């Protein structure tokens, strides 16, 4: 042993060696010094696990058997989860400063375990008493007590091996505490059944699985499986890794208005959910601010590129990491019949990269708001007392849910994660939701109030203002509008520089405390309810609710533009005797729109837009301008284009991955232009268009991007996508009455199975993955090639008509004319195609050895490493679909056929030399290549046989319906640059 002196970091006592130092830990001198909180200023920061012997570390990592044991109840084991930097710090300091690694091994191996544990456990009470001061000095955190917390239901060993209980057997190199391979199951089939069947098919009910198990047990005696799904779940719940996973708590939040029924809120500890996401995604998560500068411009992307994140990081204690929470809630129908609904609350961590955060497994169902009023009558729901009760319970539930964040938001908490003791500070970043949910959370009237905006004090009659000019007269507002109260309104809404006043919590509280009912109503406030979203550090109340610009706001404006445009056509006297004809023409043109990847219009796009989804409305808006070409008067078409083009342009900028300051300036200009033109063009319908979503996009979108990064960060679409899981759970359950209880049980089971999935390494799936290759799909036609080759050029003989009909798959007689035209075009081009194939084959050394007899025509193809299909099908669900593409050369072309060579007539003959037969587009006018901000092109006579790798991307070519209906010889198209 190394005999150099050791110095105690608590009281300064010098010891001759490590063993005498451990004995000193139980001395009265050391206890008094620890109680007094004395500490040497030269203390070194240590990490407990780094000081342990490497063999002990490997035993920690391989040991999966967990046994929870309290320190005070045993003198044999020492629980590290109760002594984060106490015993480990003292022991490790000696080993680090006075011993080499080899000497440390000998010391642990040679020491008497019983004596060692006796010495250590006698010192623990004193060390525990001095935890706060010792930790503050060791780590350099002089902010007071930083509590050490664990998951409230899962055992701490699930998150870190440092949370294990140390027993003498841990220091025994011969100890084998490893789990059996398929624990807690007896064999792999049992584990696979729960993992790959029950978990992957949640819509199948337990009785069905139990019937399957019963059948297997009767007919396959050698296969041992659980007797039922319930027994399999019980096995999982007996394992420390899964005990308490996804478990919900239940707390009373009041009684129904009649006082008879008690109302319960089912929820999970939101910090527990955060810990689970930390455990899963910690290596990929962002904790620092990312101020990306490109070309002297700040770029906005992920949450951590915004100003909010930068300010939060600056406010943290030294060494702490920001843990940013986002919380979403929305009511949804469970049965599809407007009878049963649920109100789930989801959470996620803003530290997770957006691409991963948008996946379902990154969002946790943290609670279910009670639907206690579902059986109340309409008359009862209209009473003010009922509405107040509803608001009180809503905020009481959120107060319970968000309490852990408020508790630790100032100093944070410590937790063990893997081999580190980490300090996190939780903060509430934002609450994505739709407008109705936001107004309920902010306790505001919403769109129906005098001040409908959550973020500013805009008055309802001024929502259509793109900007606020100085007053021009005693009553003139500058927009030709007169209002006798305009001066008072201006002073109420605007600052001295004519900027909208933000809605501040302090100002609103003063108004509420004044108890002036008229003034409270004027500011659209609800009184008498404590707001659960108040009091979060760095997140002012009325800035917690950024509008969902990418889904709800744009979908609402899409719906408004569509409906207003149809109303303009139907306006009396505007298009006499032509309104019905125009609508019929529009319907025909919408049906003729090309179908692209992930872009297909509804069957009847002129139907009432309330029957359309937000995605369908968005797709209609992307092409809305083009069907109107030639149907409206020149003045009306110009007015419509001035509304739609700025609207689509700023959406195109919003779809960039990173948004710069110059992009924000462009968005600001385009949104103002859109607002002014919208109000001007649709003026015949209404004098003023008071649309809160339009106001939000014009006045608050850019500030929201600067504050929290890209609008996709807080979008609601992926949260709404998670509703399908609880809908499946509801349909699968036999008990339709206890809705919330059933949903919590199903969600808990899904969480347990997800943890099982994460704990199993499925290496076989990785081995089975093949390298993607370009492949041709579908089978339309065969052409027989004679085995004659002259100078690398093929000659051919087409099959007989009988063979063509017998070989053609899916040939619909109802569309025979379309299919015949397709074959006719291919046959006319076949000599040139075969010549090109011959030229290609002659340049490839292996090709002359092949005996090609057949030329195959395919309906679709998929490029290597891509999922999009390239189509050349004359009968795709009743319509022809030929993909328009942009080539690597920058040219545009239409795929007229997908062709390959084959050795045999049958499908198994293989595909050789897969090529695309394309027809090129050219600009109508090279001097003015664009029209309506889109490339204006026409089909040329130039055709070629190209390799699929030369195709860069798919483009959307929309016909110029007005031109093509009058000139069928030359077809013209608009390249829709707004298709993204």
Secondary structure, 3 states (H helix, E strand, C coil): CCCCCEECCCCCCEECCHHHHHHHCCCHHHHHHHHHCCCCCCCCCCCHHHHCCHHHHHHHHHCCCCCCCCHHHCCCCEEHHHCCCCHHHHHHHHHHHHCCHHHHHHHHHHCCHHHHHHHHHHHHHHHHHCHHHHHHHHHCCCCCCCCECCCCCCCHHHCEHHHCEECHHHHCCCCCCCCCCCCCCCCHHHHHHHHHHHCCCCCCCHHHHHHHHHHHHHHCCCCCCCCCHHHHHHHHHCCCCCCCCCCCEEEEEEECCCCCCEEEEEECCHHHHHHHHHHHHHHHCCCCCCCCEECCEEEECCHHHCHHHHHHHHCCCCCCEEEEEEEEEEEEECCCCCCCEEEEEEEEECCCCHHHHCCHHHCEEEEECCCCCCCCCHHHHCCHHHHHHHHHHHHHHHHHHHHHHHHHCCCCEEEEEECEEEEEEEEEEECCCCHHHHHHHHCECCCCCCCCCCCECCCHHHCCCCCCCCCCCCCECCCCCECCCHHHHHHHHECCCCCECECCHHHHHHHHHHCCHHHHHHCCECCCCCCCCCCCCCCCHHHCCCCCHHHHHHHHHHHHHHHHHHHHHHCCCCCCCCHHHHHHHHHHHHHCCCCECCECCCCCCCCCHHHCCHHHHHHHHHHCCHHHCCCCCHHHHHHHHHHHHHHHHHHHHHCCCCEEHHHHHHHHHHHHHHHHHHHHHHHHCCCCCCCHHHHHHHHCHHHHHHHHCCHHHHCCHHHHHCHHHHHHHHHHCCCCCCHHHHHHHHHHHHHHHHHHHHHCCCHHHHHHCCCCCCEEECCCEEEEEEEEEECCEEEECCCCHHHHHHHCCCCCHHHHHHHHHHHHHHHHHHHHHHHHHHHHHHCCCCHHHCCCCEEEEECEEECCCCCCEEEEEEEECCEEEECEEEECCCCEEEEEEEEEEECCCCHHHCCEEEEEEEEEEEECCCCCCEECCEEEEEEEEEEEEECHHHEEEEECEEECHHHHHHCCCCCEEEECCCCC
